[in-house]
């Protein structure tokens, strides 16, 4: 409603338009003040925002409930799982970004993710049985296959001495 001010001299009510905007096209009154007695309209905040996470806590909770992993589930379970998944993704993306930068690329491709996972001891242990599509393998040549190092220094010095 509109703010109402009582005029003491004439003992009648008048509408205070100091905080009201009149829309000339439809002749509607639009109050700019807070409605509902100053309480305002509550804006819904997601459980991800409450936990300070980027991963969807509500969706993970729904998947946990629909998966029938347990008959009961605590309120903190999806938050904890979302935080763990977000940390793992951030760790892999950071290492893959470093691998992409080492290869002078601006975009992370599956090859960079493979290099990041295989070069990190803990991630390699966690994702040891995982095959990443189009990831390739680590560059590795067995020591037996490398050419043998002989006394080439003494040979080269003799051949160049005249």
DSSP file (Angstrom, degrees, kcal/mol; ACC not computed):
  #  RESIDUE AA STRUCTURE BP1 BP2  ACC     N-H-->O    O-->H-N    N-H-->O    O-->H-N    TCO  KAPPA ALPHA  PHI   PSI    X-CA   Y-CA   Z-CA
    1    1 A X              0   0    0      0, 0.0     2,-0.2     0, 0.0     3,-0.0   0.000 360.0 360.0 360.0 176.5    0.0    0.0    0.0
    2    2 A X        -     0   0    0      1,-0.1     2,-0.3    29,-0.0    15,-0.1  -0.610 360.0-100.8 -89.9 148.1    0.9    3.6   -0.1
    3    3 A X        -     0   0    0     13,-0.4    13,-2.4    -2,-0.2     2,-0.5  -0.528  41.8-149.9 -66.5 129.5    2.4    5.5    2.8
    4    4 A X  E     -A   15   0A   0     -2,-0.3     2,-0.4    11,-0.2    11,-0.2  -0.875  12.3-167.8-109.6 133.1   -0.4    7.5    4.4
    5    5 A X  E     -A   14   0A   0      9,-2.2     9,-2.1    -2,-0.5     2,-0.6  -0.966  16.3-137.6-119.9 133.5    0.1   10.8    6.2
    6    6 A X  E     -A   13   0A   0     -2,-0.4     2,-0.7     7,-0.2     7,-0.2  -0.794  11.9-140.7 -93.2 125.6   -2.5   12.3    8.4
    7    7 A X  E  >> -A   12   0A   0      5,-2.1     4,-1.3    -2,-0.6     5,-0.8  -0.760  11.5-160.3 -84.2 114.6   -2.9   16.1    7.9
    8    8 A X  T  45S+     0   0    0     -2,-0.7    -1,-0.2     1,-0.2     5,-0.0   0.824  82.8  56.2 -69.1 -32.4   -3.5   17.4   11.4
    9    9 A X  T  45S+     0   0    0      1,-0.2    -1,-0.2    -3,-0.1    -2,-0.0   0.932 121.1  25.1 -69.1 -44.8   -5.1   20.7   10.4
   10   10 A X  T  45S-     0   0    0      2,-0.2    -1,-0.2    -3,-0.0    -2,-0.2   0.478  97.0-132.7-101.4  -2.5   -7.9   19.3    8.3
   11   11 A X  T  <5 +     0   0    0     -4,-1.3     2,-0.3     1,-0.2    -3,-0.2   0.848  65.2 115.6  54.6  41.1   -8.2   15.9    9.9
   12   12 A X  E   < -A    7   0A   0     -5,-0.8    -5,-2.1    -7,-0.0     2,-0.3  -0.926  65.4-109.1-132.4 164.9   -8.2   13.9    6.7
   13   13 A X  E     -A    6   0A   0     -2,-0.3     2,-0.3    -7,-0.2    -7,-0.2  -0.684  31.0-177.9 -94.6 142.3   -5.9   11.4    5.2
   14   14 A X  E     -A    5   0A   0     -9,-2.1    -9,-2.2    -2,-0.3     2,-0.5  -0.956  29.0-111.5-134.2 157.4   -3.7   12.1    2.2
   15   15 A X  E     -A    4   0A   0     -2,-0.3     2,-0.7   -11,-0.2   -11,-0.2  -0.746  23.8-135.0 -92.2 131.1   -1.3    9.9    0.2
   16   16 A X        -     0   0    0    -13,-2.4     3,-0.4    -2,-0.5   -13,-0.4  -0.766  21.6-178.0 -86.3 114.4    2.4   10.7    0.5
   17   17 A X    >   +     0   0    0     -2,-0.7     3,-1.3     1,-0.2    -1,-0.1   0.210  54.0 103.9 -96.6  13.7    3.8   10.5   -3.1
   18   18 A X  T 3  S+     0   0    0      1,-0.3    -1,-0.2     3,-0.0    -2,-0.0   0.817  92.9  32.0 -68.0 -27.8    7.4   11.3   -2.1
   19   19 A X  T 3  S+     0   0    0     -3,-0.4    13,-2.0   -16,-0.1    14,-0.5  -0.009 105.3  93.8-115.4  28.9    8.4    7.6   -2.5
   20   20 A X  E <   -B   31   0B   0     -3,-1.3     2,-0.4    11,-0.2    11,-0.2  -0.961  57.0-154.2-125.5 139.0    5.9    6.7   -5.3
   21   21 A X  E     -B   30   0B   0      9,-2.5     9,-2.7    -2,-0.4     2,-0.6  -0.927  12.5-143.4-111.2 135.2    6.5    6.8   -9.1
   22   22 A X  E     -B   29   0B   0     -2,-0.4     2,-0.7     7,-0.2     7,-0.2  -0.871   6.4-145.4-101.7 125.1    3.6    7.3  -11.4
   23   23 A X  E  >> -B   28   0B   0      5,-2.9     4,-1.2    -2,-0.6     5,-1.0  -0.810   9.5-162.2 -88.3 114.6    3.7    5.3  -14.7
   24   24 A X  T  45S+     0   0    0     -2,-0.7    -1,-0.2     1,-0.2    -2,-0.0   0.766  80.9  60.3 -72.9 -26.5    2.0    7.7  -17.3
   25   25 A X  T  45S+     0   0    0      1,-0.2    -1,-0.2     3,-0.1    -2,-0.0   0.949 125.0  14.6 -69.5 -47.2    1.3    5.0  -19.8
   26   26 A X  T  45S-     0   0    0      2,-0.1    -1,-0.2    -3,-0.0    -2,-0.2   0.400  98.2-123.5-107.7   2.1   -1.0    2.8  -17.7
   27   27 A X  T  <5 +     0   0    0     -4,-1.2     2,-0.3     1,-0.2    -3,-0.2   0.905  59.9 151.0  53.0  46.3   -1.6    5.3  -14.9
   28   28 A X  E   < -B   23   0B   0     -5,-1.0    -5,-2.9     2,-0.0     2,-0.5  -0.807  45.3-129.9-106.7 149.4   -0.3    2.8  -12.4
   29   29 A X  E     -B   22   0B   0     -2,-0.3     2,-0.6    -7,-0.2    -7,-0.2  -0.856  19.7-166.6 -97.1 129.5    1.3    3.6   -9.1
   30   30 A X  E     -B   21   0B   0     -9,-2.7    -9,-2.5    -2,-0.5     2,-0.4  -0.963  11.3-146.5-119.0 115.1    4.6    1.9   -8.4
   31   31 A X  E     -B   20   0B   0     -2,-0.6   -11,-0.2   -11,-0.2     4,-0.1  -0.648   7.9-165.8 -80.5 132.2    5.9    2.0   -4.9
   32   32 A X        +     0   0    0    -13,-2.0    -1,-0.1    -2,-0.4   -12,-0.1   0.575  62.3  89.5 -93.2 -10.1    9.7    2.2   -4.6
   33   33 A X  S    S-     0   0    0    -14,-0.5     2,-0.2     1,-0.1    -2,-0.0  -0.217  93.6 -79.4 -78.0 174.6    9.8    1.4   -0.9
   34   34 A X        -     0   0    0      1,-0.1     4,-0.3     6,-0.0     3,-0.2  -0.541  47.4-143.5 -74.7 138.8   10.0   -2.1    0.6
   35   35 A X  S > >S+     0   0    0     -2,-0.2     5,-1.4     1,-0.2     3,-0.8  -0.257  71.9  51.6 -89.4-176.6    6.7   -3.9    0.7
   36   36 A X  G > 5S-     0   0    0      1,-0.2     3,-1.3     2,-0.2    -1,-0.2   0.853 131.9 -57.2  55.6  41.7    5.4   -6.3    3.3
   37   37 A X  G 3 5S-     0   0    0      1,-0.3    -1,-0.2    -3,-0.2    -2,-0.1   0.814 102.3 -53.8  66.4  30.9    6.0   -3.9    6.2
   38   38 A X  G < 5S+     0   0    0     -3,-0.8    -1,-0.3    -4,-0.3    -2,-0.2   0.429 112.8 110.9  87.2  -2.8    9.7   -3.5    5.5
   39   39 A X  T < 5 -     0   0    0     -3,-1.3    -3,-0.2    -4,-0.3    -2,-0.1   0.871  64.4-156.0 -72.9 -34.3   10.5   -7.2    5.6
   40   40 A X      < -     0   0    0     -5,-1.4     2,-0.5     2,-0.1    -1,-0.1   0.037  29.8 -62.1  78.3 166.5   11.2   -7.3    1.9
   41   41 A X        -     0   0    0      1,-0.0     2,-0.3     0, 0.0    -1,-0.0  -0.774  53.7-123.4 -91.0 127.4   11.0  -10.3   -0.4
   42   42 A X        -     0   0    0     -2,-0.5     2,-0.5     1,-0.0    -2,-0.1  -0.516  18.6-143.1 -72.0 128.7   13.4  -13.1    0.5
   43   43 A X        -     0   0    0     -2,-0.3     2,-0.2     1,-0.0    -1,-0.0  -0.815  23.2-119.0 -91.6 130.1   15.8  -14.0   -2.3
   44   44 A X        -     0   0    0     -2,-0.5     2,-0.4     1,-0.0    -1,-0.0  -0.468  25.3-157.6 -73.0 135.5   16.4  -17.8   -2.3
   45   45 A X        -     0   0    0     -2,-0.2     2,-0.0     3,-0.0    -1,-0.0  -0.936  16.3-124.4-113.3 136.8   20.0  -18.8   -1.9
   46   46 A X     >  -     0   0    0     -2,-0.4     4,-2.0     1,-0.1     5,-0.1  -0.318  19.5-118.0 -75.3 160.3   21.2  -22.2   -3.1
   47   47 A X  H  > S+     0   0    0      1,-0.2     4,-1.7     2,-0.2     6,-0.1   0.782 116.4  58.5 -69.0 -25.4   22.9  -24.7   -0.8
   48   48 A X  H  >>S+     0   0    0      2,-0.2     5,-2.9     1,-0.2     4,-0.9   0.903 106.4  47.2 -67.1 -40.7   26.0  -24.4   -2.9
   49   49 A X  H  45S+     0   0    0      3,-0.2     3,-0.3     2,-0.2    -2,-0.2   0.880 110.2  52.6 -68.1 -37.3   26.1  -20.6   -2.3
   50   50 A X  H  <5S+     0   0    0     -4,-2.0    -1,-0.2     1,-0.2    -2,-0.2   0.876 113.9  43.0 -64.4 -36.0   25.7  -21.2    1.4
   51   51 A X  H  <5S-     0   0    0     -4,-1.7    -1,-0.2    -5,-0.1    -2,-0.2   0.581 112.3-120.7 -85.4  -9.7   28.6  -23.7    1.4
   52   52 A X  T  <5 +     0   0    0     -4,-0.9     2,-0.3    -3,-0.3    -3,-0.2   0.851  67.2 134.1  74.2  34.9   30.7  -21.4   -0.8
   53   53 A X      < -     0   0    0     -5,-2.9    -1,-0.2    -6,-0.1    -2,-0.1  -0.758  55.3-150.7-116.4 160.6   31.0  -24.0   -3.5
   54   54 A X  S    S+     0   0    0     -2,-0.3     2,-0.1    28,-0.1    -1,-0.1   0.699  76.2  87.5 -96.0 -28.0   30.7  -24.1   -7.3
   55   55 A X  S    S-     0   0    0     27,-0.2     2,-0.8     1,-0.1    -2,-0.1  -0.451  93.7-100.8 -74.8 146.9   29.5  -27.7   -7.5
   56   56 A X     >  -     0   0    0      1,-0.2     4,-1.9    -2,-0.1     5,-0.2  -0.549  36.0-177.2 -76.7 106.6   25.8  -28.3   -7.2
   57   57 A X  H  > S+     0   0    0     -2,-0.8     4,-2.4     2,-0.2    -1,-0.2   0.901  82.4  51.6 -68.8 -41.4   25.1  -29.5   -3.7
   58   58 A X  H  > S+     0   0    0      2,-0.2     4,-2.2     1,-0.2    -1,-0.2   0.902 110.3  48.0 -63.9 -41.6   21.3  -30.0   -4.3
   59   59 A X  H  > S+     0   0    0      2,-0.2     4,-2.4     1,-0.2    -1,-0.2   0.907 111.7  49.5 -66.4 -41.4   21.9  -32.1   -7.4
   60   60 A X  H  X S+     0   0    0     -4,-1.9     4,-2.2     1,-0.2    -2,-0.2   0.900 111.0  50.7 -64.3 -39.7   24.5  -34.3   -5.7
   61   61 A X  H  X S+     0   0    0     -4,-2.4     4,-2.2     2,-0.2    -2,-0.2   0.894 109.5  50.6 -62.8 -39.6   22.1  -34.8   -2.8
   62   62 A X  H  X S+     0   0    0     -4,-2.2     4,-2.8     1,-0.2     5,-0.2   0.915 110.3  49.2 -64.7 -42.1   19.4  -35.8   -5.2
   63   63 A X  H  X S+     0   0    0     -4,-2.4     4,-1.7     1,-0.2    -2,-0.2   0.872 110.3  51.5 -65.0 -36.2   21.7  -38.3   -6.9
   64   64 A X  H  <>S+     0   0    0     -4,-2.2     5,-1.0     2,-0.2     4,-0.4   0.897 113.2  44.8 -66.7 -38.9   22.6  -39.7   -3.5
   65   65 A X  H ><5S+     0   0    0     -4,-2.2     3,-1.0     1,-0.2    -2,-0.2   0.928 115.6  45.8 -69.7 -44.3   18.9  -40.1   -2.6
   66   66 A X  H 3<5S+     0   0    0     -4,-2.8    -1,-0.2     1,-0.2    -2,-0.2   0.758 104.7  63.1 -71.7 -23.4   17.9  -41.6   -5.9
   67   67 A X  T 3<5S-     0   0    0     -4,-1.7    -1,-0.2    -5,-0.2    -2,-0.2   0.619  96.6-138.6 -76.7 -11.7   20.9  -44.0   -5.9
   68   68 A X  T < 5 +     0   0    0     -3,-1.0    -3,-0.1    -4,-0.4     3,-0.1   0.881  49.4 150.0  55.4  42.1   19.6  -45.7   -2.8
   69   69 A X  S   <S+     0   0    0     -5,-1.0     2,-0.3     1,-0.2    -1,-0.1   0.797  72.0   2.0 -73.8 -27.6   23.1  -45.9   -1.3
   70   70 A X        -     0   0    0     -6,-0.4    -1,-0.2    -5,-0.1    -2,-0.1  -0.978  67.6-121.8-152.2 159.3   21.7  -45.7    2.2
   71   71 A X  S    S+     0   0    0     -2,-0.3     2,-0.3     1,-0.1    -1,-0.1   0.828 100.7  31.6 -73.9 -29.9   18.3  -45.6    3.8
   72   72 A X        -     0   0    0     -3,-0.1     2,-0.4    -4,-0.0    -1,-0.1  -0.940  66.8-167.4-128.7 151.2   19.1  -42.3    5.5
   73   73 A X        -     0   0    0     -2,-0.3     2,-0.0    -3,-0.1    -8,-0.0  -0.995  17.8-130.3-140.8 131.7   21.3  -39.4    4.5
   74   74 A X    >>  -     0   0    0     -2,-0.4     3,-0.6     1,-0.1     4,-0.5  -0.295  24.5-116.0 -75.2 164.0   22.6  -36.5    6.6
   75   75 A X  T 34 S+     0   0    0      1,-0.2     4,-0.5     2,-0.1     3,-0.2   0.773 113.3  53.4 -71.4 -26.0   22.3  -32.9    5.5
   76   76 A X  T 3> S+     0   0    0      1,-0.2     4,-2.4     2,-0.1    -1,-0.2   0.595  86.9  83.5 -85.8 -10.5   26.1  -32.5    5.4
   77   77 A X  H <> S+     0   0    0     -3,-0.6     4,-2.4     1,-0.2     5,-0.2   0.935  93.0  42.1 -63.4 -49.7   26.8  -35.5    3.1
   78   78 A X  H  X S+     0   0    0     -4,-0.5     4,-2.3     1,-0.2    -1,-0.2   0.850 114.3  53.5 -67.5 -29.9   26.1  -33.8   -0.2
   79   79 A X  H  > S+     0   0    0     -4,-0.5     4,-2.1     2,-0.2    -2,-0.2   0.930 111.3  45.2 -66.1 -44.6   28.0  -30.7    0.9
   80   80 A X  H  X S+     0   0    0     -4,-2.4     4,-2.2     2,-0.2    -2,-0.2   0.921 114.4  47.9 -64.9 -45.0   31.0  -32.8    1.8
   81   81 A X  H  X S+     0   0    0     -4,-2.4     4,-2.5     1,-0.2    -1,-0.2   0.893 111.5  50.4 -64.8 -39.9   30.9  -34.8   -1.4
   82   82 A X  H  X S+     0   0    0     -4,-2.3     4,-2.3     1,-0.2    -1,-0.2   0.883 110.2  50.6 -64.6 -38.1   30.5  -31.6   -3.5
   83   83 A X  H  X S+     0   0    0     -4,-2.1     4,-2.1     2,-0.2    -2,-0.2   0.900 111.3  47.8 -66.8 -40.1   33.5  -30.1   -1.7
   84   84 A X  H  X S+     0   0    0     -4,-2.2     4,-2.3     2,-0.2    -2,-0.2   0.926 113.5  47.2 -66.0 -44.6   35.7  -33.1   -2.3
   85   85 A X  H  X S+     0   0    0     -4,-2.5     4,-2.3     1,-0.2    -2,-0.2   0.887 111.9  50.6 -64.8 -38.6   34.7  -33.3   -6.0
   86   86 A X  H  X S+     0   0    0     -4,-2.3     4,-2.3     2,-0.2    -1,-0.2   0.896 110.2  50.0 -66.0 -39.4   35.3  -29.6   -6.5
   87   87 A X  H  X S+     0   0    0     -4,-2.1     4,-2.3     2,-0.2    -2,-0.2   0.924 111.2  48.7 -64.5 -43.9   38.8  -29.9   -4.9
   88   88 A X  H  X S+     0   0    0     -4,-2.3     4,-2.4     1,-0.2     5,-0.2   0.914 112.6  48.0 -63.1 -42.6   39.7  -32.8   -7.1
   89   89 A X  H  X S+     0   0    0     -4,-2.3     4,-2.6     1,-0.2     5,-0.2   0.904 111.6  49.9 -64.7 -40.9   38.6  -31.0  -10.3
   90   90 A X  H  X S+     0   0    0     -4,-2.3     4,-2.1     2,-0.2    -1,-0.2   0.894 111.3  49.4 -64.5 -39.2   40.5  -27.9   -9.3
   91   91 A X  H  X S+     0   0    0     -4,-2.3     4,-2.1     2,-0.2    -2,-0.2   0.935 113.8  44.6 -65.6 -46.6   43.6  -29.9   -8.6
   92   92 A X  H  X S+     0   0    0     -4,-2.4     4,-2.7     1,-0.2     5,-0.2   0.912 113.9  50.0 -65.1 -42.3   43.4  -31.7  -12.0
   93   93 A X  H  X S+     0   0    0     -4,-2.6     4,-2.2    -5,-0.2    -1,-0.2   0.870 109.4  51.5 -66.6 -35.5   42.6  -28.5  -13.9
   94   94 A X  H  X S+     0   0    0     -4,-2.1     4,-1.9    -5,-0.2    -1,-0.2   0.944 113.9  42.9 -65.2 -46.3   45.5  -26.6  -12.3
   95   95 A X  H  X S+     0   0    0     -4,-2.1     4,-2.1     1,-0.2    -2,-0.2   0.881 114.5  50.7 -68.3 -37.1   48.0  -29.3  -13.2
   96   96 A X  H  X S+     0   0    0     -4,-2.7     4,-2.3     2,-0.2    -1,-0.2   0.867 108.5  52.8 -67.8 -35.1   46.5  -29.7  -16.7
   97   97 A X  H  X S+     0   0    0     -4,-2.2     4,-2.3     2,-0.2    -2,-0.2   0.884 108.5  50.1 -65.3 -38.1   46.7  -26.0  -17.2
   98   98 A X  H  X S+     0   0    0     -4,-1.9     4,-2.2     2,-0.2    -2,-0.2   0.904 110.6  49.8 -64.7 -40.4   50.4  -26.1  -16.3
   99   99 A X  H  X S+     0   0    0     -4,-2.1     4,-1.4     2,-0.2    -2,-0.2   0.884 110.8  49.7 -65.3 -38.1   50.9  -28.9  -18.8
  100  100 A X  H  <>S+     0   0    0     -4,-2.3     5,-2.9     1,-0.2    -2,-0.2   0.903 110.6  49.6 -66.3 -40.5   49.1  -26.9  -21.5
  101  101 A X  H ><5S+     0   0    0     -4,-2.3     3,-1.3     1,-0.2    -2,-0.2   0.874 107.3  54.7 -66.3 -35.8   51.3  -23.9  -20.7
  102  102 A X  H 3<5S+     0   0    0     -4,-2.2    -1,-0.2     1,-0.3    -2,-0.2   0.844 109.5  47.6 -64.5 -32.4   54.4  -26.0  -20.9
  103  103 A X  T 3<5S-     0   0    0     -4,-1.4    -1,-0.3    -5,-0.1    -2,-0.2   0.288 118.8-114.8 -89.5   9.8   53.3  -27.2  -24.4
  104  104 A X  T < 5S+     0   0    0     -3,-1.3     2,-0.3     1,-0.2    -3,-0.2   0.880  71.3 135.5  58.7  42.8   52.6  -23.5  -25.4
  105  105 A X      < -     0   0    0     -5,-2.9    -1,-0.2    -8,-0.1    -2,-0.1  -0.907  49.3-156.7-119.5 149.4   48.9  -24.1  -25.7
  106  106 A X  S    S+     0   0    0     -2,-0.3     2,-0.4    -3,-0.1    -5,-0.1   0.584  77.5  65.6 -96.8 -13.2   46.0  -21.9  -24.5
  107  107 A X  S    S-     0   0    0     -7,-0.1     2,-0.5    -6,-0.0    -1,-0.0  -0.910  79.0-128.3-117.3 137.6   43.5  -24.7  -24.4
  108  108 A X        -     0   0    0     -2,-0.4     2,-0.2     4,-0.1   -11,-0.1  -0.717  31.6-178.8 -83.7 125.4   43.4  -27.8  -22.2
  109  109 A X    >>  -     0   0    0     -2,-0.5     4,-1.4   -13,-0.2     3,-1.1  -0.725  45.5 -95.0-115.7 168.4   43.0  -31.0  -24.3
  110  110 A X  H 3> S+     0   0    0      1,-0.3     4,-2.3    -2,-0.2     5,-0.2   0.802 122.4  63.1 -56.5 -28.9   42.7  -34.6  -23.0
  111  111 A X  H 3> S+     0   0    0      1,-0.2     4,-2.3     2,-0.2    -1,-0.3   0.892 102.2  49.6 -61.2 -39.8   46.5  -35.1  -23.6
  112  112 A X  H <> S+     0   0    0     -3,-1.1     4,-2.3     2,-0.2    -1,-0.2   0.866 109.2  51.7 -68.7 -36.1   47.2  -32.4  -21.0
  113  113 A X  H  X S+     0   0    0     -4,-1.4     4,-2.6     2,-0.2     5,-0.2   0.916 110.2  49.4 -66.0 -41.7   44.9  -34.0  -18.5
  114  114 A X  H  X S+     0   0    0     -4,-2.3     4,-2.7     1,-0.2     5,-0.3   0.931 111.7  48.0 -62.3 -45.1   46.7  -37.3  -19.0
  115  115 A X  H  X S+     0   0    0     -4,-2.3     4,-1.7     1,-0.2    -1,-0.2   0.896 112.6  49.8 -61.9 -39.6   50.1  -35.7  -18.5
  116  116 A X  H  X S+     0   0    0     -4,-2.3     4,-0.7     2,-0.2    -2,-0.2   0.924 114.8  42.7 -65.3 -44.7   48.9  -34.0  -15.4
  117  117 A X  H >< S+     0   0    0     -4,-2.6     3,-0.5     1,-0.2     7,-0.2   0.918 115.7  47.2 -69.8 -44.1   47.5  -37.1  -13.8
  118  118 A X  H 3< S+     0   0    0     -4,-2.7    -1,-0.2     1,-0.2    -2,-0.2   0.788 111.2  50.9 -72.1 -27.2   50.3  -39.4  -14.7
  119  119 A X  H 3< S+     0   0    0     -4,-1.7     2,-0.5    -5,-0.3    -1,-0.2   0.631  97.0  78.4 -85.4 -13.0   53.0  -37.0  -13.5
  120  120 A X  S <X S-     0   0    0     -4,-0.7     4,-2.1    -3,-0.5     5,-0.2  -0.850  71.9-149.4 -98.5 128.5   51.4  -36.5  -10.1
  121  121 A X  H  > S+     0   0    0     -2,-0.5     4,-1.7     2,-0.2    -1,-0.1   0.925  93.4  41.6 -64.2 -47.6   52.0  -39.4   -7.7
  122  122 A X  H  > S+     0   0    0      2,-0.2     4,-2.2     1,-0.2    -1,-0.2   0.909 116.7  46.8 -71.1 -42.2   48.7  -39.1   -5.7
  123  123 A X  H  > S+     0   0    0      1,-0.2     4,-3.0     2,-0.2    -1,-0.2   0.865 110.8  53.9 -67.7 -33.8   46.5  -38.5   -8.7
  124  124 A X  H  < S+     0   0    0     -4,-2.1    -1,-0.2    -7,-0.2    -2,-0.2   0.882 109.6  47.9 -65.5 -37.3   48.2  -41.4  -10.6
  125  125 A X  H >< S+     0   0    0     -4,-1.7     3,-0.7    -5,-0.2    -2,-0.2   0.896 115.6  44.8 -68.4 -39.5   47.4  -43.7   -7.6
  126  126 A X  H 3< S+     0   0    0     -4,-2.2     3,-0.3     1,-0.2    -2,-0.2   0.915 125.4  31.4 -69.8 -43.8   43.8  -42.5   -7.5
  127  127 A X  T >< S+     0   0    0     -4,-3.0     3,-1.0     1,-0.2    -1,-0.2  -0.146  81.1 124.4-107.9  36.6   43.2  -42.7  -11.2
  128  128 A X  T <  S+     0   0    0     -3,-0.7    -1,-0.2     1,-0.2    -2,-0.1   0.875  77.7  41.8 -66.3 -38.6   45.6  -45.6  -12.0
  129  129 A X  T 3  S+     0   0    0     -3,-0.3     2,-0.4    -4,-0.2    -1,-0.2   0.267  93.5 107.0 -92.2  12.1   43.0  -47.8  -13.7
  130  130 A X    <   -     0   0    0     -3,-1.0     2,-0.5     2,-0.0    -3,-0.1  -0.765  54.4-155.6 -97.7 133.9   41.3  -44.9  -15.6
  131  131 A X        -     0   0    0     -2,-0.4     2,-0.6     4,-0.0    -2,-0.1  -0.938   8.3-151.3-106.3 124.0   41.8  -44.6  -19.4
  132  132 A X    >   -     0   0    0     -2,-0.5     3,-1.7     4,-0.2     4,-0.4  -0.844  24.4-117.1 -96.0 124.6   41.4  -41.0  -20.7
  133  133 A X  T 3  S+     0   0    0     -2,-0.6   -23,-0.1     1,-0.3    -1,-0.0  -0.369  96.0   3.7 -64.0 135.6   40.1  -41.0  -24.3
  134  134 A X  T 3  S+     0   0    0     -2,-0.1    -1,-0.3     1,-0.1   -23,-0.2   0.744  98.5 120.9  60.4  27.2   42.6  -39.3  -26.7
  135  135 A X    <   -     0   0    0     -3,-1.7    -2,-0.1     1,-0.2   -20,-0.1   0.785  51.2-163.2 -90.5 -28.5   45.0  -39.0  -23.8
  136  136 A X        -     0   0    0     -4,-0.4     2,-0.3   -22,-0.1    -4,-0.2  -0.350  26.0 -73.4  77.2-162.9   48.0  -41.0  -25.1
  137  137 A X        -     0   0    0     -2,-0.1     2,-0.2     3,-0.0   -22,-0.1  -0.808  49.3 -83.3-128.1 168.5   50.8  -42.2  -22.9
  138  138 A X        -     0   0    0     -2,-0.3     2,-0.6     1,-0.1    -2,-0.0  -0.506  50.4-106.4 -70.2 140.7   53.7  -40.7  -21.1
  139  139 A X        +     0   0    0     -2,-0.2     2,-0.3     2,-0.0    -1,-0.1  -0.592  59.1 155.1 -69.0 117.2   56.8  -40.2  -23.3
  140  140 A X        -     0   0    0     -2,-0.6     2,-0.5     2,-0.0    -3,-0.0  -0.964  27.2-171.5-151.3 126.6   59.2  -42.9  -22.1
  141  141 A X        -     0   0    0     -2,-0.3     5,-0.1     3,-0.0    -2,-0.0  -0.987  32.7-118.8-118.8 126.0   62.1  -44.7  -23.7
  142  142 A X    >>  -     0   0    0     -2,-0.5     3,-1.0     1,-0.1     4,-0.6  -0.310  20.1-123.0 -64.0 145.0   63.6  -47.6  -21.9
  143  143 A X  G >4 S+     0   0    0      1,-0.3     3,-0.6     2,-0.2    -1,-0.1   0.789 109.2  60.5 -62.6 -28.7   67.3  -47.2  -21.0
  144  144 A X  G 34 S+     0   0    0      1,-0.2    -1,-0.3     4,-0.0     4,-0.1   0.828 101.9  53.4 -67.7 -31.1   68.2  -50.4  -22.8
  145  145 A X  G <4 S+     0   0    0     -3,-1.0    -1,-0.2     2,-0.1    -2,-0.2   0.623  87.7  98.0 -81.9 -13.1   66.9  -49.0  -26.1
  146  146 A X  S << S-     0   0    0     -4,-0.6     3,-0.1    -3,-0.6     2,-0.0  -0.426  90.0 -92.3 -72.9 150.6   69.0  -45.8  -25.9
  147  147 A X        -     0   0    0      1,-0.1     2,-0.2    -2,-0.1    -1,-0.1  -0.351  48.0-104.3 -63.6 144.3   72.3  -45.7  -27.9
  148  148 A X        -     0   0    0      1,-0.1     2,-0.8    -3,-0.1    -1,-0.1  -0.446  25.9-130.5 -73.6 138.7   75.3  -46.8  -25.9
  149  149 A X        +     0   0    0     -2,-0.2     2,-0.2    -3,-0.1    -1,-0.1  -0.806  35.5 173.8 -90.7 114.9   77.6  -44.0  -24.6
  150  150 A X        -     0   0    0     -2,-0.8     2,-2.8     1,-0.0     3,-0.3  -0.431  53.2 -70.7-106.8-174.1   81.2  -45.0  -25.5
  151  151 A X  S  > S+     0   0    0      1,-0.2     4,-1.2    -2,-0.2     5,-0.1  -0.391  72.5 147.2 -77.1  65.3   84.4  -43.0  -25.2
  152  152 A X  H  >  +     0   0    0     -2,-2.8     4,-2.7     1,-0.2    -1,-0.2   0.729  60.8  64.9 -76.2 -21.3   83.4  -40.7  -28.0
  153  153 A X  H  > S+     0   0    0     -3,-0.3     4,-2.1     2,-0.2    -1,-0.2   0.934 104.1  44.5 -66.9 -44.7   85.2  -37.8  -26.4
  154  154 A X  H  > S+     0   0    0      1,-0.2     4,-1.5     2,-0.2    -1,-0.2   0.869 115.2  49.4 -68.6 -34.5   88.6  -39.4  -26.8
  155  155 A X  H  X S+     0   0    0     -4,-1.2     4,-2.2     2,-0.2    -2,-0.2   0.925 111.9  47.2 -67.4 -45.0   87.7  -40.4  -30.4
  156  156 A X  H  X S+     0   0    0     -4,-2.7     4,-1.4     1,-0.2    -2,-0.2   0.865 111.1  51.2 -69.3 -33.8   86.5  -37.0  -31.4
  157  157 A X  H  X S+     0   0    0     -4,-2.1     4,-0.7    -5,-0.2    -1,-0.2   0.863 111.2  48.5 -70.8 -33.0   89.5  -35.2  -29.9
  158  158 A X  H  < S+     0   0    0     -4,-1.5     3,-0.5     1,-0.2    -2,-0.2   0.893 110.0  51.1 -71.6 -39.0   91.9  -37.6  -31.8
  159  159 A X  H  < S+     0   0    0     -4,-2.2    -1,-0.2     1,-0.2    -2,-0.2   0.795 112.3  46.1 -71.3 -26.3   90.1  -37.1  -35.1
  160  160 A X  H  < S+     0   0    0     -4,-1.4     2,-0.6    -5,-0.2    -1,-0.2   0.580  91.8  91.9 -94.2  -7.9   90.2  -33.3  -34.8
  161  161 A X     <        0   0    0     -4,-0.7    -4,-0.0    -3,-0.5     0, 0.0  -0.760 360.0 360.0 -85.9 126.2   93.8  -33.1  -33.8
  162  162 A X              0   0    0     -2,-0.6    -1,-0.1     0, 0.0    -4,-0.0   0.361 360.0 360.0-112.6 360.0   96.1  -32.7  -36.8
